[in-house]
């Protein structure tokens, strides 16, 4: 049970870490200073973590990485769209 709680807490913290960046990008449409390469590499890594979580049937890994992947993709799309 302690392991699950730690996993959920870690997932929540690492996922919401991207929320301020996403909110700022949506509000300002300013993404010039963001690196598309960095977000692309990070997105691939998050996708692999998601697959790993699915393979292990570990809900904290699956949920955290699914939500983070959505955030990263949204930021990358805004970067492509708004430069």
MOKARA-V725280 format. One line per field, one symbol per residue. ss: DSSP state (h for helix, s for strand, l for the rest). burial: 1 if it has 24 or more other C-alpha atoms within 12 Angstrom, else 0. A space follows every 10 residues. Layout:
# MOKARA-V725280
ss: ???
burial: ???
This chain:
# MOKARA-V725280
ss: lhhhhhhhhh hhhhhhllhh hhhhhhhhll lllllhhhhh hhhhhhhhhh hhhhhhllhh hhhhhhhhhh hhhhhhhhhh hhl
burial: 0000000000 1001100100 1100100000 1001010010 0110011011 0000000001 1111111111 1111111110 000
